[in-house]
C-alpha cells in the first residue's frame, strides 16, 4: 500500500527476487535483494490513511496489528512464492 523506493534492484523475469520484512516493535522494514526499500510505523498516520484508501479497509486492525495472518498478493500478474519462513527473534 505504501510505495517502495524508486531505486530498487529487481532481477529479470525468470529469476527469484529475495524479500524480507522485519518488524521490531511498531517499526517495519521491507528489504528487497539486500536493500531496504521501505520503512514505516505500524499504526502511523501514513499507513492508516493508505489502509482507508485500499481494499483492506474492512479488515479490523489492518496496518496496526503485529500478530495475525499474512497476506500474499499478486496484483493480477503471474506470481510465485517459495521458502516462506516466519521467525520470531527474542
C-alpha positions in Angstrom: 0.0 0.0 0.0 2.9 2.3 0.6 5.3 2.8 -2.3 8.8 1.2 -2.2 11.8 3.3 -3.1 12.0 4.2 -6.7 15.6 3.0 -6.9 15.4 -0.7 -6.2 17.2 -3.6 -7.6 14.9 -6.2 -9.3 16.1 -9.3 -11.0 14.9 -10.1 -14.5 11.8 -12.2 -15.1 12.5 -15.9 -14.5 15.0 -15.1 -11.6 13.9 -15.1 -8.0 13.9 -11.9 -6.0 14.6 -12.1 -2.3 12.3 -10.2 0.1 12.5 -9.8 3.8 10.0 -8.0 6.1 11.5 -7.1 9.5 9.3 -5.9 12.4 10.7 -4.6 15.6 8.1 -3.1 17.9 6.0 -0.9 15.6 8.8 -0.3 13.1 8.5 -2.2 9.8 11.2 -2.5 7.2 10.8 -4.1 3.8 14.0 -5.3 2.2 14.4 -6.4 -1.5 17.5 -8.2 -2.7 19.6 -6.9 0.2 18.5 -3.3 0.1 15.9 -1.6 2.3 13.2 -0.2 0.1 10.6 0.9 2.6 10.3 1.7 6.3 7.2 2.8 8.3 5.5 2.7 11.7 2.5 0.4 12.3 -0.5 2.4 13.2 1.2 5.6 11.8 -0.9 8.2 10.1 0.6 7.4 6.6 -0.2 3.7 7.0 -3.7 4.2 8.4 -4.6 6.6 5.5 -3.3 4.1 3.0 -5.5 1.4 4.6 -8.6 3.6 4.3 -7.9 4.2 0.6 -7.4 0.4 0.0 -9.3 -2.8 -0.4 -8.2 -3.8 3.1 -10.1 -1.1 4.9 -12.7 -3.5 6.2 -10.1 -5.8 7.8 -10.1 -4.9 11.5 -6.7 -3.8 12.7 -5.0 -3.9 9.3 -2.0 -1.6 9.3 -1.7 -1.6 13.1 -1.5 -5.2 14.3 1.7 -7.1 14.8 0.2 -10.5 15.2 -2.2 -12.1 12.8 -2.5 -13.5 9.3 -0.2 -12.6 6.5 -1.5 -11.7 3.0 0.3 -12.6 -0.2 -0.9 -10.6 -3.1 -0.2 -10.9 -6.8 -1.8 -7.8 -8.4 -3.3 -10.0 -11.1 0.2 -10.8 -12.6 1.8 -14.2 -12.5 3.4 -14.5 -9.1 5.2 -17.4 -7.3 6.4 -17.7 -3.7 8.9 -20.2 -2.2 10.8 -20.7 1.0 8.4 -18.6 3.1 9.6 -18.5 6.8 8.2 -16.6 9.7 10.5 -16.3 12.7 10.3 -14.6 16.0 13.5 -13.1 17.3 13.9 -12.8 21.0 
